[in-house]
């Protein structure tokens, strides 16, 4: 296939799922790397939700990408949205709760070759009286700072965890915000 004088390569991905009945689907994915096309850049906001010294983590669905990996909940920033608007929307969709965004952290990046994922983490809190109802994740856990490395993280979220740890350590060394900074 030719597009504006460039050859475009397509890969055919076919997957069979036996849940709840046998389904077959195929998708075409353009591979721009082979032709030197610009990378797709995807911005993803994620929430590091703190409550009573614990941090909320969620396990991705077994049927999606990065199956059963752990992550900070959140999602893609859609066209016309700010990073915070996207995060509030995604948390409402995924966890059925409202969050309070408190602090933006340093972004992290993951290069997939054909696209770059830019994770934009925010430290958030959960107002009292809300019940989390998972709509997309397999499960969630509230972990202490010491337990955060005990789960199998998605690569990009592991970078966010390191950024959070660095931020927490800086805050502790400056004597700021004692509830954050429990990493030693």
Secondary structure, DSSP 8 states (H G I E B T S, - for coil): -EETTEE--EEEEEEEEESSSEEEEEEEEE-GGGGT---EEEEEEEEEEEETTEEEEEE--TTSTTTT-EE-SEEE--TT--HHHHHHHHHHHHHS--EEEEEE---EEEE-SSEEEEEEEEEEEE-TT-----SS-SEEEEE-GGGGGGS-B-HHHHHHHHHHHHHHHHHHHTT--TTS----
